[in-house]
């Protein structure tokens, strides 16, 4: 198969970053530009550029979908889905994954310097929406010379972006895979996010977001935010199985407030390791973008009308133990797609891992995604 | 067609017009849909309650949604398909009459296939043995069967008449073979009806 040579084109490869002039008009009315986007690409575009797959990452995710994370040294966050012999395979696909704007892994966000002042934006960064993230991705694809996506794929907040894509750019999306996600943030989703944000803003080191100069960052608040959120990513059964009421490195309860229980120790570890790789202000901005997310609201209250006339194929997957974006949320999307006459597939898979199941070992998920992606060429 | 279809499905597959839009309600692992897609370029969509079956169908590239015929058909627009198909699922629904109404709303025509509970073997088993029949077509015991509305060919015809639906075609099966219309209610193991409103 003829391919476009990518070896000498600096736009393609691992650990890329581009400064786009913009400005990107945001839903809020503000404009963002110039804007940086950090991204990775894997594989090669075929001659007719019909094998491009965009992977969208979740709240605290990044562009390192299938390569080692530069800070943690861990393998790519979705190596089970993206890689050699996987459903999304660089041998067959040209794969793009970009850090969302508002984040802190190289794309423009609150930690980036404000071109007007040279100082970090902090809370002067404009408030974003999921649609803004998607429009920034579209600008990146323009830069890469990609007109159409064979597929856009994402889980959780990545699923929100994937689902938003055909509503904004119906002519650019052939298929759409939305995993463990939703068409709108529920009151409960917003409530959990507000707990996290308040934990960050209550940290005395937060200082209205201007903490970049002296390196004293609101770690405690961000760690608590992460701990609270992390609980929502797991299931009660999963926690019970993993930790139960077992004690951490001790024979008896201490009658104190040290981490007596394994589950406490685990959550503290999750919180502490998170602050090394994530910016607290980015956490505020991205959770806010998710809270503002409601595709139906953007289409006169009708989710079906958001997909009217779409020719994209859709694949939705939920997990039975996911209580953050439960199956009912996926069903709402499926019913809207049915009403719009769209080609839709949906399955609820069984997993003990709760919301995080989409990132973990799940052969059924790979089988479904693989079959769906290949189904387009049947 | 790559795999041997169940006889009632093969019959439906033969009858569906090429290039049609089809909704297969209770599509199982998508065997009929795949056959229609591959042999007749049919635009097939499926609804299936069992997650394992849905995963298998999506895994073969079919558009199948996990859902329940009793509650999820109302989300499909009127006359959005040429055919709605309900094969061997009627007797498992909570309200078979309402499900057929929905099929006839969604599809211009509807195929409905079901096992005939008045087949002589079942009658004999009940009359002589005094036990609920367990046969080749109805292999489950009374306590673990999914069949909650046992229906006979004559029952179904009566329902069709009562609701004023039209029968565009009817086929009866004994084993793998078609059998005559005469005394179908006694001798057919399986019935396939093609209806319209």
Interface residues (C-beta under 8 A of the other chain):
Chain A: X313 X315 X331 X334 X335 X338 X339 X341 X343 X344 X345 X346 X347 X348 X349 X350 X364 X367 X368 X370 X371 X372 X374 X375 X376 X378
Chain B: X37 X45 X51 X54 X55 X57 X58 X59 X60 X61 X62 X63 X64 X65 X66 X67 X72 X75 X76 X77 X80
